[in-house]
C-alpha cells in the first residue's frame, strides 16, 4: 500500500470518527428550552426566596436564550408551589427555587402533603444562608441566654415564634429550641417571611429564626426589630456585632443554616438537566450575579456537579428525617 493511500485511509477514518463524535455529543449552546421558563418561588413577593430568584433570573434568561419569569406562590410551607412544579411537564420549562423547607421538611410535618423529596432533582445549589434570631423591638431580652431566661420564667406567658409554615426549617428550629431549653413556646405559622416580619414589626410575634437577609439590617436600624444573635458557632460578616449562640452559656451546640437551589422534576430528561445545570453554573459565575446574591444577605453557593448535588440532597434528607424523630414531630 502506497504512502498516499495510507494517508487517505487515515484521513477518512479520522473524518468518520469526528463526524460520529459530533453526532453523539450535543453541540455547544444547544437550547434545552423552546419557550419562556417559569422560575417558581414558593413564597410571596418580597421575601428572601423572591429576591434570590430575581438576582439570577435575568442572567439565567441570557444563558437559556428564553425569558425566565419569576412566579410567586405561597402556602403550606411552600408545598403548594412544589406540587405545582410536580404537576407541570418534566421538560425543563418549570424550575423550582427550592430548599429543605418545601421538599424535605413540610412532607414530614404535614400529613396532607403527599410529595416526596425524591420526586425532585437538584440541579445545583444557588445560595448558602446562615440563620439569625430576630426578636420584636420591645422584647425584654438582648441575647439568646436572656431569651431563654425569659422563656423559663415561672408562670409567664409562653413566648411566641413565627415561621413560614408548619414543618418549615424555622418551625423545626423553634421546636428544637423549646425542647432543648425545657420551656413551652407558641408556634405561629405564616405563608412567607414578608408577612411574618410585618407582624413582628407590629409586636405580634416575639421572635423567629430565619436565614439572614439584608433587609434585617434596615429593620433593626429603624427600631422595628432586634437582632439577638447568629444561630450557630460563629459570628457572620453580614452583622458582626451580633453574637453567636456559642458565645452564650446555654446553647453552645445549637446550629441551624439553610440553602436554596434550583430543582426540576426527577423525570426531566438527562440531556435537559445537564443543559439547565450548565446554564445555572455559568449564571453563578457572573460577578454581577454574585454581587446581587451577596446584596440579599446570602452567600453564593460553590459550584457542584449534578452527582455532587444529588449526594448533597440525599444527605440533607437523611439529616432532617433524623431531626424530625429527635423532636418527636407529629404530622398534622
N, C-alpha and C positions, 0 to 999 in steps of 0.2 A: 504494500500500500504506500503510495507516494505521500510525501510530507504535506502536499496541498490537500489531498483527500482527507488525511488525518485531521488537518486543521479545520476543514469544512465540517467534518462529522462532529468534532469537539464544539465548534461554534453552534451547530444546530442543536446539540444536546444542551448546551448552556441556555440557549434561547428557549428551548422547550421547558427546562426547569424553571426559568424566570417567569414564563407565562403561567405555569402551574402555580407558582408561589403567589402571583398576583391574583389569580382566581380564588385561591384558598384564603387569603388574608384580606380583611376589609381595608379599603383604601383610606389614607389619612383624610380626616374631615368628613367621612361618611356620615350622613344625617341619620340619627336614630329616632327622630320625631318628625312628623309631617304637618303638624298644626300646632296652635298655641298649647302650652303646657300649664296645667294648674299646679301651683305650689300650695298645698293645703296646710293651713296653720290651725291647730286645734284649740285656739283661744281667741277671745275678742281682740279687735284692733287696739293698739296702744300698749299692750303688754310686751314682755321681753321676747317671747317667741315671734311676735309680729315684727318687731324692729330687727331681729336677726334675719328673718326672711327677707325683709326689704333691704338688708345690707348686701345680699347676694343675688337677688333675682335679676337685676339688670345685666350683670356680668354673665350670669348663667344663660340668659337670653342670647347674649352675643355668642357664647360657646356653642349653643344648640342651634342657632340660626332660626329660632322661633321665639315669639314673645313668651315670657314666663309670668303668669298672672297670679298674684297672691290672693287667696281666698281664706277668710276667717270664719271658723265655725266652732263655737264653744259649746260646752255642756258635757255632763257625765265624766268629768275628769279628763276630757279630751277624747273619750271613746266614740262620741258621735262623729267627729271628723275622721277618726281611724276607720270606723265602719264604712264611711262614705268612700274612702280610698279602696277598701276591700271590695266594695260593690262596683267599682269602675273597672273597665277592661285593663288587663295586665299588659299594657302596650307601651308604657313609659310616658303617657301623656298626663298622668296624675302622679305627682310625687308628694311625699309626706314629710314635713319637718317634725319629726317625732323625737321622743325621749323615753326614758324608762317609765315616766308617768303614765303615758297613754297605752303603751303596748305591753308592758310587763305588770305594772302595779295595779292599775284600775281593774283588769280582769281578775286579779287576786282578791279584790275587795268588793266588787260589785257583782252580785250573782246574776244580774240582768245582762251583764256584758259578756257576750259569748266569744269574742275574738281571742286569739292566742298570739303570743309574740312570734311563734314560728310561722305565722302566716305572712310575715314581713321579711324583707331582705334589706339589710343595712348597706347602702351604697358607700357610706363613709361618714364619719363624724364631721360636724361643722364647727362646733364650739365646745369648750370646757368651761364650766361655770361653778366657781366656789360659792358657797352659801353663807348667808349672813342673817343674824337675828335682828329684826326690826320691831320696835315697840311704839305704842301710841305715845304722843308727846308728854302726857301728864302721868304716865305710869311711874309709880314711886320706886323705880329700880334703875341703876346706872350700869349694871354689869350682869353677867349670867348668874353669878353667885347671889346677887341681890334679888334677881328674879326668882331664883329657886327658894330663897328665904321667904319671899312674898307668897309664893305658891304653897308653902308649907305652913303658913300662918294658921294656927288652930281656930276653927270656927269662921275662917274667912271665906269669901265668895270665890269659887273656882275661877282661875284665870281662863280667859278665852283665847284661842289661837285660830287664825284663819289659814285656809289652804285653797288650792284651785280645784278641789273636789275630793270626795271620799275615795280613799285609796291612792291619792296622789303621793308623790315623794314627800311633800310638805306635811301631809297628813301622817304619813309613816314617821317622819321626824318628830312631829308633835306627840304622837302616841309613845314613841320610844322615850322621849324626854319625860313625859308623865310617868311612865313605868320606872325609869331609872331613878327619878327623884322621889317617887312614892307620894305623889300628890295628884288628885283628880283635876283634870282640865277639860274645858268645854271646846269641842271642835266645831268650827263654823265654816262650812264649805262654800266656795264661790265658783262661778263659771270661768274666772280668769283672774290674773294678777291685778289688772287695772281696777275693777270694782272692789277688790279686796283692799287695795291701797286707799281708795276713796273713803271706804268705811273706817279704815284705821285712822286716816286723817281727821275724820269726824269723831274719833274717840269711841267707836262702837265695837272695836276688837282690840284686845290687849296686846297681842304680839303675833308674829309669823316668822317662819324661817323660809327664806326664798333665795333663789340664785341672785347674785349681785347684779344690779343694773345701774347705769349711770344716773338715772332719774332719782335714785335714792339720795344721792348727794344733794340735789336741789331741794328735795322734800325735807331733808334734815336741816339744810341751811335756812329754809323758810319756817322752821319750827313746827312742821306738820307731823313729824315722827322722829324717833330716836334710833340711832344705830348702836345696838348694845354689844355686838361682837361677832367675830367670824366663827362659823360652826366647824371648828377643826383645830389642828395643832399649831397653826401659824397665822400671822397677820398677812393680809394681801395688799398689793401695791395700790389697789383702787381706793382704799381708805385705810392707810397705815396707822392712823391714830386710834382705830377701833381695835380693842384687844381680841385675842383668840381665846376660845373656850379653854384651851390648855393652860392659859395663864392664870386661870382661877384655881380654886381648891377643890371644886365639887364635880366637875365634868371634864377631866383631863383627857379622856379617851373617847370623847363623843365627837364624831366627824361625819359630815354629810357634804356631798358635792353632786353635781349632775352634768349632763352633756346633752347636746342636741345634734341630730344627724338627719341626713336625707334617706328616706326609705321608699321602697316600692313593694308591690305585692310579690310574694315569693315566686309566683308563676311567671313573672316577667322573663322573657327570653334572655339567655345569657348574653347574646350579642348586644341587646338593648341595654342591659345592666352595665356591661363593660363600657359602652359609649357614654352613658349617663355618668358613670364613675369618673371617666376621663374628663368630662365637662366640669364636674364638681371639683376635681383635683386642680385643673387649670384655673378655675374661678378662685379657689382659695389661695393660689399662688400670687394673685394680683395684689400689689401693695395697697391699692386703694380699697380693696375688699378687706384686707387685713386691718387697715386703719378704721374702716367703718365698723367692723366687728368689735375692735377694741373700744371704740367710742360708745358702744352699747354697755360696756362693762363686762363683756365676755372675752375669753381668750380664744384666738383662732386655734382650731384643733390641728394636731400634727397629721400629715398625710398618712393614710393607711391603704393597703391593698384591699381588694374585695375579700380575700381569705382572712386577712387580719381583722377586718371589720366584722366578719361572721363570727370569729372567735371571741371578739370583744362583746358582741351582742349575746352570745350564749353564756359567757361568764357573768354578765350583768344579770341575766335572767336567773341564773342559779343563786347569785348573791341575794337578790331581793326575795326570792322564794324562801330562802333560809331566814331572812329578816321577818317575813310575814309570820312564820312559825314562832319566832322568838318573842314577838309582841302579841302572839295569840290573836292575830287579825281574823275576824269572822266575816265572811262575805255577807253582804246585806242586799 
